[in-house]
Amino acid sequence: MTDTTVPPPAAAQATPAKQRSVFDHRLQPRFMLPLLALLIAFPLIAQATGEDFYIGVASRVLVFGLAAASLNFILGFGGMVSFGHAAFVGLGAYTVGLLMQQGISSAWLAWPLAMLMGAAFSLLVGAISLRTQGVYFIMITLAFAQMLYYLIMSFKALGGDDGLSLPSRSDIGLGLDLDLAQDATFYYVVLALVSISLLLMARVLNARFGHVLQAIKENETRMQAIGFSVYRYKLVAFSLAGAFAGLAGALLANQGSFVGPGMLQWTQSGILLIMVILGGVGHLYGGLLGAAVFLLLEEVLAAYTVHWQLGLGAVLLIVVLVAPNGLLSLRRGMWSKR
């Protein structure tokens, strides 16, 4: 008997491609993979040319890039202008410092705990500050950061004004032959953690949670009217940013083998904010690029004058005039924005 079943049309057989949302953020592998390859080769190049010093500079850039990216996560994609973000970074650094003082040097314990402390404190700050908006939100985040700053200053066990010196860097252990005392080894660990963190941020932003968060930034009133818990979404995002900032603090403490109350000052929050604005608010790699430009300019200008802030200010003014949305906004003429 002849089979008379009519096959479905080809269009019906094909699986419909997933439509890309305007809130999706591409990882730009065509450009990021060559950059990652260059970053992997950088320590080898620096050692071959006898410029080992710049390995430490590159590690510092990556750590501050992670801290700025965590701020950009809530500022650029959630519309939350936090002026106390340095408190989460500093808290992560002090977590590592205190554990080190107690003889606990395991990175597997200290670094996740630093993230947990950053997330917990950001949850506390967010639970109160997110009930307000605008300048009130900014001032409450600043107030919490300053309270933590003066609290740490008042405790002698935390070193007071002098801070805490770390006897060594954290220990990876678990049979892994990784000596973080070597700048090149520490650089690769930092590069791996920063890369993973950026990938996680991208996955969150491209997921439903990230789409809702970005929609809240665009029109909070409408999102609340159609049934989304705006407060809950923003609080979770704020806590996630605190966790990534805590990790950046843990790495920063290891990078300099020192933690001090200056890490929590409002001026440090301002520097992170400048980095984000410089790189591009709302761009996935804006914080990383802003940190690189800011710190490298500081390094170059400080070699010529003690008044390097003046030159840096002039560069920032030019960037604001030429690219008001940050340096990454200049790429629109070269490739698609997202």
C-alpha positions, 0 to 999 in steps of 0.5 A: 500500500502506497504511503500517501502521507504528505510531508510537512513543508520545509519551513515547518520542519525547520526549528525557528531560530531564537530571536535576539532581544534588544537586551542581549549582549554579545561576547564579540568573540571575533575581537575578544578571543584575539584579545584574550590570546594577547593577555595570555601571552603578555607575561611571556612577552614581558619576561622575554623583554625584561619588563616583569614589572608590568605583569603586576600592573596588568594584574592590577588593571584586571582586578580593578576591571572586575570591580568596575564591571561589578559596578557597571552591572548595577549602574549600566544595566540596572540604573542604580547609581551606587556611591558606596561600591568600594565598601564591598571591595574593601570588605572582601579585602579585609575578609582575606586579611583577617583570615590570613592573620588567623593563619588561614591562607587557603584561597578556596576558603578565603575568596568565596567567603570574601564574595559571601561577605560582599554579597551579604553586606550589599544585601543589607545595604540594598534592602534599605537603600532600594526603597528610595530613588535618585539622590536619596539612594546615592546618599544612603549607599554612601552613608553605609560605606562611610559607616563601614569605613569608620567602623573598621578604622575604630577597630585595633584588631583590623589595624586601624589607620595602618591597615593589615599587612599580609604575610603572603598571598593566598594558597591554591593548594589541593595538589595544584602546583601554583605559587601565587607568590610568582607574579606571572602565576597570580596574573593567570589566576586573576585573568581566569577569574575575571574572564569567568566573572564576565562570562557569568555576568553576560549569561545573567544579562542575556537570561530572563532575569537580565532582560527584566533588570534592563527593562526595569532600568528603561521603565520601572513604573511600567514593569511594576504595573505589569506585575514584576517585583521591581524591588526583588529584581534590583535587590538580587542584582545589587547582591550579585554585584556585591559578590563580584566586588568582594572577589575583586577585593580579595584579589586586590588584597593579594595583589598588594599584600595589604589591606587598608581603610582607604579601600573603602573610602568614598573616593574609591567609589568615585574612581570606580564610577569614573572607570565605568563612565570612561569605558562605557556605561551599559557596555559589557566590557565598559568597566574593564576598558575604563579601568585599563585606560584610567590606570595606564594613564595614571601610570604613564602620567605619574612618570612625568609629573606628580600632578598627574591628576591634572593630565588625567582630568584633561583626558577625561574631559576630551573623552566626555566631549568626543564620546559622551557614552564612553569609549566603547560607544566609538565602535558603532562605526566599526561593528554592531553595538550588541 
